[in-house]
Amino acid sequence: MGNLFENPEMRDAVIYEFTNSPYEALIYADSLRFEKGNKTIGLVDQFQGKRPVVLNYDFAVLRKELQLGFVHTLIMDSHIVDALHRFVSGKGKQDEDSKFVVTQFLNHVSQIKCDYNPVFYMVENWAKSPEEVYLKTTSEKLTSLLTLHAMDEEVFLRSGEISLKQEAIDYYFEKYDASSIEECALRWAESLINVNAFDMYKKHTRLTYACLLKMVLIHFLNPEVSEKNIIDKTHQFIKFLVEDLDIMLMREFSLAIYYFSNLAGRFLNIQPNMSYKKAAKNLRATAWDMLLLRLPEMLLEPSRLPEVNTSYIVTSEDKLLAVGELFNLESLFYPNSQSFGTPALSTKSENFDSKVSQENLDLLFQELSQLSFIRRQIDYDIKLDDSKVEWIINDLEHQLGHLCRG
C-alpha cells in the first residue's frame, strides 16, 4: 500500500478499508429490522459490521496517527419519512402495526441518539416536483421531523409521548433565524434549493437509469440463464460502461450480474409483456433506489476528514432491503479529496443460487475493479456529459419501446 501513496500522482489519494479493518462498527454489527405483521422498518449495514481503516499519505508513508471522529447517520427513504410524518401529525392512514414499528424505530434512535436524516426524501421530492410543491410538501414533513429531533428522548422512552425540549427549540430557532418549527422547516427546505445541492444526485440517477435500460435490453434479447450466458451478458454490460458511458459504476455492475442470473425480478419489476410506459416508470423508480444505496459511500467523501460519517439506509421496502444486504462494501478509493469514490464490492456465490461460481464472480469483480483503477490513474475526474447521457437514454428507451407492448 505504501508504494501506492509514494507515487506522486497518488499523494492526495484516500482509501477507506472495511474488509481488512480490525475494528468493529461502533453501533451496528449487522443489518437490523423492526417488524410486526406485514410492516417492516429495516436498517441496512453495507460495511460488514466494521468501521473503516482510513489510509492516506500521512498514515501510509509518514506514519502519522490519524485523529478521526466517527459520526453515524441513518438515511431514511421517502416511505419512512412519510411514516414518521403520519405518526407525528396524525394525518393519513396508520394502522396499529405501522404505529408499532415506528415506535420501535424511534425508541431505538432515542436510545443510541443517532441522527436520522431526510436528505434522500428531499432530493427525490425536489427532482420530481415543481418548486412550489416541493417547498409545501417538504416543509410539512420536515416540521414533523424537527418535532422529533427536538423531543425529550427520555420522556418518549418512558411514555411514548412527544415532549419538546426548550433548549432544542431555541437551537433550531437560532439556526434557521425563525420563530416557529414550521418556519424552521421551510428555511431548511429552501436552503438546499438555494445552493443547488441536489444536482449531482439527480445526475447519478440518470446514469443509473441508462444502466438499467441497458441491462434489461441485454437480458430481454438473450434470456437464457446459464453460467456462460450470464458471464457473456455481464461482459456486454461492462463494454457499455467502458465504451458508451465512459464510467465505472460498481453498484450497477453488481446488480447486472444479479439480474442476468434471474434473481432481481422484484427489484427491477420488468416483464416482457409490460407496457413501455410502466416499464420505464419502474426503471426510473429503481434508479432512485440505487441512489439511496449509494449515499453511504458518498457521505464518506474525504473532504469531510477527519470526520468519518458511517451511514446506514433505513427503508420499509423488502426488495430494497434484500438488494442492500446482498453486496458488501469492501473498500472505497478516492484519488483526491474532490473526486468521486470508486467502491470495491463483494458478494457470495450462494446469493446466486449456484448459477455463477465464486471463482467466476471473483474474476468479474476483479476485471471491473482493475479497469476502474486504470481509468482513474489516467483521468481522476468523472466527466458527466449530460447531453451524451440523454442521447444514450433516448436511444435505449426507443429500443425498449420496440420490446414492450403499447
C-alpha positions as CSV (number, residue, x, y, z in Angstrom):
1,M,0.0,0.0,0.0
2,G,2.9,2.3,0.7
3,N,4.1,2.1,-2.9
4,L,0.7,3.5,-4.0
5,F,0.9,6.5,-1.8
6,E,4.6,7.1,-2.6
7,N,3.5,7.6,-6.2
8,P,3.4,11.5,-6.7
9,E,0.1,11.2,-8.5
10,M,-1.4,9.4,-5.5
11,R,-0.2,11.7,-2.8
12,D,-3.7,13.0,-2.3
13,A,-5.4,9.6,-2.5
14,V,-7.6,8.3,0.3
15,I,-8.7,4.7,0.8
16,Y,-11.4,3.5,3.2
17,E,-10.8,-0.1,4.0
18,F,-13.6,-2.2,5.5
19,T,-12.9,-5.9,4.8
20,N,-9.5,-5.9,6.4
21,S,-10.4,-3.5,9.1
22,P,-9.8,-5.0,12.6
23,Y,-12.3,-2.5,14.1
24,E,-15.9,-3.4,14.8
25,A,-18.5,-0.9,14.0
26,L,-19.5,1.4,16.8
27,I,-23.2,0.9,16.6
28,Y,-24.2,-1.9,14.1
29,A,-22.7,-5.3,13.8
30,D,-25.3,-6.3,11.2
31,S,-28.5,-5.2,9.5
32,L,-31.4,-4.7,11.8
33,R,-35.2,-4.9,11.4
34,F,-38.3,-3.8,13.4
35,E,-41.3,-5.9,12.3
36,K,-44.9,-6.6,13.2
37,G,-47.4,-8.3,10.9
38,N,-46.5,-7.3,7.4
39,K,-44.9,-3.9,8.4
40,T,-41.1,-3.6,8.5
41,I,-38.6,-0.9,9.1
42,G,-35.1,-2.2,8.2
43,L,-31.6,-0.7,8.6
44,V,-29.1,-1.9,6.0
45,D,-25.4,-2.4,7.1
46,Q,-23.2,-2.4,4.0
47,F,-20.0,-2.2,6.0
48,Q,-19.7,-5.8,7.2
49,G,-20.2,-4.7,10.8
50,K,-16.9,-2.8,10.5
51,R,-15.7,0.8,10.9
52,P,-13.1,1.7,8.3
53,V,-9.4,2.0,8.4
54,V,-8.5,5.3,6.7
55,L,-5.4,5.1,4.6
56,N,-3.6,8.1,3.1
57,Y,-0.1,9.5,2.5
58,D,0.2,10.8,6.1
59,F,-0.7,7.4,7.5
60,A,0.9,5.0,5.0
61,V,4.2,6.9,4.3
62,L,4.7,9.5,7.1
63,R,3.4,7.1,9.7
64,K,1.3,9.7,11.4
65,E,-1.6,8.7,13.6
66,L,-4.9,9.9,12.2
67,Q,-7.2,11.5,14.7
68,L,-10.6,10.5,13.3
69,G,-14.0,11.5,14.6
70,F,-16.8,8.9,13.8
71,V,-20.4,10.1,13.3
72,H,-23.4,8.0,12.4
73,T,-26.3,8.8,10.2
74,L,-29.5,6.9,9.3
75,I,-30.6,7.8,5.8
76,M,-34.4,7.3,5.5
77,D,-36.2,6.6,2.3
78,S,-39.3,8.6,1.4
79,H,-41.7,5.9,2.8
80,I,-40.0,6.2,6.3
81,V,-40.2,10.0,6.2
82,D,-43.9,9.7,5.3
83,A,-44.5,7.2,8.2
84,L,-42.8,9.5,10.7
85,H,-44.9,12.4,9.5
86,R,-48.1,10.4,9.9
87,F,-47.0,9.3,13.4
88,V,-46.4,12.9,14.5
89,S,-49.1,14.8,12.7
90,G,-51.9,12.2,12.9
91,K,-52.6,12.8,9.2
92,G,-53.2,9.9,6.8
93,K,-53.8,6.2,7.4
94,Q,-51.7,4.4,10.0
95,D,-52.7,1.0,11.3
96,E,-51.5,-0.4,14.7
97,D,-48.7,-2.5,13.1
98,S,-47.3,0.6,11.5
99,K,-47.5,2.6,14.7
100,F,-45.7,-0.3,16.5
101,V,-42.7,-0.4,14.1
102,V,-42.4,3.4,14.0
103,T,-42.4,3.5,17.8
104,Q,-39.8,0.7,17.9
105,F,-37.6,2.7,15.5
106,L,-38.0,5.9,17.4
107,N,-37.2,4.1,20.7
108,H,-34.1,2.7,19.0
109,V,-32.8,6.1,17.7
110,S,-33.7,7.7,21.1
111,Q,-31.6,5.1,22.9
112,I,-28.5,5.4,20.8
113,K,-29.0,9.1,20.0
114,C,-28.3,8.7,16.3
115,D,-29.1,11.2,13.6
116,Y,-31.9,10.1,11.2
117,N,-31.7,12.2,8.1
118,P,-34.3,13.0,5.4
119,V,-31.8,14.1,2.7
120,F,-32.9,11.3,0.3
121,Y,-36.6,12.2,0.6
122,M,-35.7,15.8,0.0
123,V,-33.6,15.0,-3.1
124,E,-36.3,12.7,-4.6
125,N,-39.1,15.2,-3.9
126,W,-37.2,18.1,-5.4
127,A,-36.4,16.1,-8.5
128,K,-40.0,15.0,-9.1
129,S,-41.9,18.1,-8.1
130,P,-42.4,21.7,-9.1
131,E,-40.6,24.1,-6.7
132,E,-43.8,25.3,-5.0
133,V,-45.0,21.7,-4.4
134,Y,-41.5,20.7,-3.2
135,L,-41.5,23.5,-0.7
136,K,-45.0,22.8,0.6
137,T,-44.7,19.1,1.0
138,T,-41.1,19.0,2.2
139,S,-41.7,21.7,4.8
140,E,-44.7,19.8,6.1
141,K,-42.6,16.6,6.5
142,L,-39.6,18.5,8.0
143,T,-41.9,20.1,10.5
144,S,-42.7,16.6,11.8
145,L,-39.1,15.6,11.7
146,L,-37.9,18.6,13.6
147,T,-40.5,18.0,16.2
148,L,-39.0,14.5,16.7
149,H,-35.5,15.9,16.7
150,A,-36.5,18.4,19.4
151,M,-38.3,15.9,21.6
152,D,-37.1,14.7,25.0
153,E,-35.9,11.2,24.3
154,E,-36.2,10.1,27.9
155,V,-39.8,11.1,28.1
156,F,-40.6,9.3,24.8
157,L,-38.8,6.1,26.0
158,R,-40.8,6.1,29.2
159,S,-44.3,7.1,27.9
160,G,-44.3,7.2,24.1
161,E,-45.2,10.9,24.3
162,I,-43.6,13.6,22.3
163,S,-42.5,16.3,24.7
164,L,-40.3,19.1,23.3
165,K,-37.1,20.3,24.9
166,Q,-36.9,24.1,25.1
167,E,-33.2,24.2,24.5
168,A,-33.7,22.1,21.3
169,I,-36.4,24.5,20.1
170,D,-34.2,27.5,20.9
171,Y,-31.3,25.9,18.9
172,Y,-33.4,25.4,15.8
173,F,-34.9,28.9,16.1
174,E,-31.4,30.4,16.1
175,K,-30.0,28.1,13.4
176,Y,-32.8,28.9,11.0
177,D,-33.5,32.5,12.2
178,A,-37.1,31.5,12.7
179,S,-39.8,31.8,15.4
180,S,-41.7,28.5,14.9
181,I,-40.8,24.9,14.0
182,E,-42.9,25.3,10.8
183,E,-40.8,28.3,9.8
184,C,-37.6,26.4,10.6
185,A,-38.8,23.5,8.3
186,L,-39.4,25.9,5.5
187,R,-36.0,27.5,5.9
188,W,-34.4,24.0,5.8
189,A,-36.2,23.1,2.6
190,E,-35.3,26.4,1.0
191,S,-31.6,26.3,2.0
192,L,-30.9,23.3,-0.2
193,I,-32.6,24.8,-3.3
194,N,-30.6,28.0,-2.9
195,V,-27.2,26.2,-3.3
196,N,-28.3,23.7,-5.9
197,A,-27.4,21.0,-3.5
198,F,-29.2,18.2,-5.4
199,D,-27.9,18.5,-8.9
200,M,-25.2,15.8,-8.7
201,Y,-27.7,13.3,-7.1
202,K,-30.1,13.8,-10.0
203,K,-27.3,13.2,-12.5
204,H,-26.4,10.0,-10.8
205,T,-30.0,8.7,-11.1
206,R,-29.9,9.5,-14.8
207,L,-26.7,7.4,-15.2
208,T,-28.2,4.6,-13.3
209,Y,-31.4,4.8,-15.3
210,A,-29.3,4.4,-18.5
211,C,-27.6,1.3,-17.0
212,L,-30.9,-0.2,-16.0
213,L,-32.3,0.3,-19.5
214,K,-29.2,-1.4,-21.0
215,M,-29.2,-4.4,-18.7
216,V,-32.9,-5.0,-19.4
217,L,-32.3,-4.9,-23.1
218,I,-29.4,-7.2,-22.9
219,H,-31.4,-9.7,-20.8
220,F,-34.6,-9.5,-22.9
221,L,-32.7,-10.3,-26.1
222,N,-31.0,-13.3,-24.6
223,P,-33.0,-14.5,-21.5
224,E,-31.4,-17.9,-21.1
225,V,-30.0,-18.4,-17.6
226,S,-26.7,-20.4,-17.7
227,E,-23.3,-19.6,-16.3
228,K,-21.8,-18.9,-19.7
229,N,-24.7,-16.7,-20.7
230,I,-24.6,-14.7,-17.5
231,I,-20.9,-14.1,-18.0
232,D,-21.3,-13.2,-21.6
233,K,-24.1,-10.7,-20.8
234,T,-22.0,-9.2,-18.0
235,H,-19.2,-8.6,-20.4
236,Q,-21.6,-6.8,-22.8
237,F,-22.7,-4.6,-19.9
238,I,-19.0,-3.9,-19.0
239,K,-18.5,-2.9,-22.6
240,F,-21.4,-0.5,-22.3
241,L,-19.9,1.1,-19.2
242,V,-16.5,1.5,-20.7
243,E,-17.3,2.5,-24.3
244,D,-20.6,4.3,-24.1
245,L,-20.8,5.9,-20.6
246,D,-17.1,6.0,-20.0
247,I,-17.6,5.4,-16.3
248,M,-17.2,2.6,-13.9
249,L,-20.3,2.0,-11.7
250,M,-19.7,-0.9,-9.4
251,R,-23.2,-1.0,-7.9
252,E,-24.9,-1.1,-11.3
253,F,-22.4,-3.8,-12.4
254,S,-23.2,-5.8,-9.3
255,L,-26.9,-5.5,-9.9
256,A,-26.5,-6.6,-13.6
257,I,-24.9,-9.9,-12.6
258,Y,-27.8,-10.5,-10.1
259,Y,-30.4,-9.5,-12.8
260,F,-28.8,-11.7,-15.5
261,S,-29.0,-14.6,-13.0
262,N,-32.8,-14.0,-13.0
263,L,-32.7,-13.1,-9.3
264,A,-33.6,-9.4,-9.4
265,G,-37.1,-9.6,-10.9
266,R,-38.9,-8.0,-8.0
267,F,-36.3,-5.2,-7.7
268,L,-36.4,-4.2,-11.3
269,N,-40.0,-5.4,-11.8
270,I,-39.9,-5.6,-15.6
271,Q,-41.8,-8.2,-17.6
272,P,-41.6,-8.8,-21.4
273,N,-45.4,-8.2,-21.8
274,M,-45.3,-4.9,-19.7
275,S,-46.3,-1.6,-21.4
276,Y,-43.4,0.6,-22.2
277,K,-44.8,3.4,-20.0
278,K,-44.9,1.2,-16.9
279,A,-41.5,-0.4,-17.7
280,A,-39.8,3.0,-17.9
281,K,-41.5,4.2,-14.8
282,N,-40.4,1.1,-12.8
283,L,-36.8,1.6,-14.0
284,R,-36.8,5.2,-13.0
285,A,-38.0,4.3,-9.5
286,T,-35.3,1.6,-9.3
287,A,-32.7,4.2,-10.3
288,W,-33.7,6.3,-7.2
289,D,-33.5,3.1,-5.0
290,M,-29.9,2.7,-6.3
291,L,-29.1,6.3,-5.4
292,L,-30.3,5.6,-1.8
293,L,-28.0,2.5,-1.6
294,R,-25.1,4.7,-2.9
295,L,-25.5,7.5,-0.4
296,P,-23.5,5.9,2.5
297,E,-20.4,5.7,0.3
298,M,-21.0,9.3,-1.0
299,L,-21.1,10.6,2.6
300,L,-17.6,9.1,3.2
301,E,-16.0,11.7,0.9
302,P,-12.5,12.6,2.2
303,S,-13.2,16.4,2.1
304,R,-15.0,15.7,5.4
305,L,-11.9,14.2,7.1
306,P,-11.1,13.9,10.0
307,E,-14.8,13.3,10.3
308,V,-15.9,9.9,9.1
309,N,-19.6,9.5,8.5
310,T,-20.7,5.9,8.6
311,S,-24.3,5.9,7.4
312,Y,-27.0,3.3,7.1
313,I,-30.1,3.0,4.9
314,V,-33.5,2.9,6.5
315,T,-36.3,1.5,4.4
316,S,-39.6,-0.4,4.6
317,E,-39.2,-1.9,1.1
318,D,-38.4,-5.6,1.3
319,K,-36.9,-5.7,-2.2
320,L,-34.6,-2.8,-1.3
321,L,-33.6,-4.5,2.0
322,A,-32.7,-7.7,0.1
323,V,-30.6,-5.9,-2.6
324,G,-29.0,-3.7,0.0
325,E,-27.9,-6.7,2.1
326,L,-26.7,-8.6,-1.0
327,F,-23.4,-6.7,-1.5
328,N,-20.7,-5.7,0.9
329,L,-18.6,-2.5,0.6
330,E,-15.0,-3.9,0.8
331,S,-13.2,-0.6,0.3
332,L,-13.6,2.9,-1.2
333,F,-10.9,4.6,-3.2
334,Y,-10.6,8.3,-3.8
335,P,-7.8,9.7,-6.0
336,N,-8.2,13.0,-4.2
337,S,-10.5,14.8,-1.8
338,Q,-12.6,16.3,-4.5
339,S,-13.1,13.2,-6.7
340,F,-15.7,10.6,-6.9
341,G,-15.1,7.4,-4.9
342,T,-14.7,4.0,-6.5
343,P,-16.1,1.3,-4.4
344,A,-15.0,-2.3,-4.3
345,L,-18.0,-4.6,-3.7
346,S,-18.3,-8.3,-3.0
347,T,-20.9,-10.9,-2.7
348,K,-21.1,-14.6,-2.1
349,S,-21.9,-17.3,-4.7
350,E,-24.7,-18.7,-2.6
351,N,-26.6,-15.4,-3.2
352,F,-26.7,-16.5,-6.9
353,D,-28.4,-19.8,-6.3
354,S,-25.5,-21.8,-7.8
355,K,-25.9,-20.0,-11.1
356,V,-22.4,-18.5,-11.0
357,S,-19.4,-20.0,-9.2
358,Q,-17.5,-18.0,-6.6
359,E,-14.4,-18.2,-8.9
360,N,-16.2,-16.6,-11.8
361,L,-17.8,-14.0,-9.6
362,D,-14.4,-13.0,-8.2
363,L,-13.0,-12.8,-11.7
364,L,-15.8,-10.5,-12.9
365,F,-15.5,-8.2,-9.9
366,Q,-11.7,-8.1,-10.3
367,E,-12.0,-7.3,-14.0
368,L,-14.1,-4.2,-13.4
369,S,-12.0,-3.1,-10.4
370,Q,-8.9,-3.2,-12.5
371,L,-10.5,-1.3,-15.3
372,S,-11.7,1.3,-12.9
373,F,-8.4,1.7,-11.2
374,I,-6.5,2.0,-14.6
375,R,-9.0,4.6,-15.7
376,R,-8.6,6.6,-12.5
377,Q,-4.9,6.7,-13.0
378,I,-5.4,8.2,-16.4
379,D,-8.2,10.6,-15.5
380,Y,-9.2,11.4,-12.0
381,D,-12.4,13.3,-12.8
382,I,-15.6,11.6,-14.0
383,K,-16.9,13.6,-16.9
384,L,-20.7,13.6,-16.6
385,D,-21.6,14.8,-20.1
386,D,-25.3,15.5,-19.7
387,S,-26.1,15.7,-23.4
388,K,-24.4,12.4,-24.1
389,V,-26.2,10.7,-21.3
390,E,-29.5,12.0,-22.5
391,W,-28.8,10.9,-26.1
392,I,-27.9,7.4,-24.8
393,I,-31.1,7.2,-22.7
394,N,-33.3,8.3,-25.6
395,D,-31.8,5.6,-27.8
396,L,-32.2,2.9,-25.2
397,E,-35.8,4.0,-24.4
398,H,-36.5,3.8,-28.2
399,Q,-35.2,0.2,-28.2
400,L,-37.2,-0.7,-25.1
401,G,-40.3,0.6,-26.7
402,H,-39.9,-1.9,-29.5
403,L,-39.7,-4.8,-27.0
404,C,-42.6,-3.7,-24.8
405,R,-46.3,-3.5,-25.7
406,G,-48.0,-0.2,-26.2
